Amino acid sequence: MTAQINVQVADQKEKEREALGRAERKYLENLSAGQKAQAVVLGEDRVAMLQALDKILETLHDKPELAAMVNKFVPNIMVTGDNGGGLSGAAAILGSTLIQKIETSATKN
């Protein structure tokens, strides 16, 4: 009697896994079709950029402490053009660094 119940439970689990597998396959096929349609409308490069942005935002949502680290990776200064003979960018960065050091030492005193 117990053996028959175990066989029935095993059969039921097998059917459940098959049904879940079919559902997952259908979901992924529909997702793929939607992504292909999106790529046709927007272009593959835009879709890739949107997917990357979505992953970044999802990660920042899951780990908000990463947002505090942005200043370590994104510069505070952007220098464009080169009218200073090639030294304008270096001068801007050096000037900013000196100003930050002066402000830091002023707040310590």
N, C-alpha and C positions, 0 to 999 in steps of 0.2 A: 504494500500500500504506500509506504513512504517512498519507495523507489519510483512508483508511478507519478506521485506528486512532484518529485524532483525532476523527472523527465518533462512533465507538463510545464513546470517553472522554467526549465532550460529552453524549451520550445518557445514559450512566451517571450523570454528575454531575446532570443534570436529574432523573432518577428519584430520586436520593439526596435532592435538595433537596425534591422533592415529598413523599417519605416523611417527611423531617424536619418539613416543614410540617404534615402530617397529625398527626404525633405531638405536636407543640407545641399544635396546636388541640385535640386530645383532652385533653391535660394541662390546658390552661386552662379547658376546659369542665367537667372534673371538679373543678378547684379552685373554680370559680365555684359549682357546685352545692353543694360542701361549705361554702363561705362563706355561701350562702343558708340552708342548714340550720342553721348555727351562729347566724345572725342570728335565725332563728325561735325557737331555744331560749333564747338569752341576751338577745336584744334588740339592735337595731342600734347603740345608743349604747355598749353594753358591748363589742361586737365592734370598733367603731372605736377604743375605748380600748385594747383588747388589741393591736390592730394597731399603734397608735402606740407602745405600750410595747415591742412586739417590735422595731420599727424603732430605738427609742432604745437598747435593749440590744444590738442587732446593731452599731450604730454605736460604742457604747462598747467592744464586744469588738474591733472592727476598729481603733479608735483610742483606746487606754486613756489617752492623755495628756489627753483631754477630761475624764476623771473628776476630774483635779486642778483643773480650772477651775470645778467645781460651786460652790465657795465664793464665787466672784465673782458668781454669779447667784442663789444661794439665800441668803436672809438667815439670820443666826444667831439672830435674835430674833423671836419671834412674840408680839404683844400682842393679847389679846382683852379684850372688855368696854370700858366707858368710864365708870368710876365716878369718874374724876378730873376731870370737867368738860371733857373733850376733850383734855386735855394728858397723859394717862397714857402714850399711845403715844410721843409725842415725848420725854417724860421718860425712858422706858425706853431708847430708842435713844440719846439723849444720854448717859445714864449709862453705857451699855455702851461707847460710843465713848471716853468719858473713861477708863474702866477699861482699855481696850485701849491707849490712849496711855500711861498710867502704867506698865502692864506692859512695854510696848515700851521705854520710856525706862529702866526699872529693869534690863532685861536688857542694855542697851547699856553701862550703868555698871558 
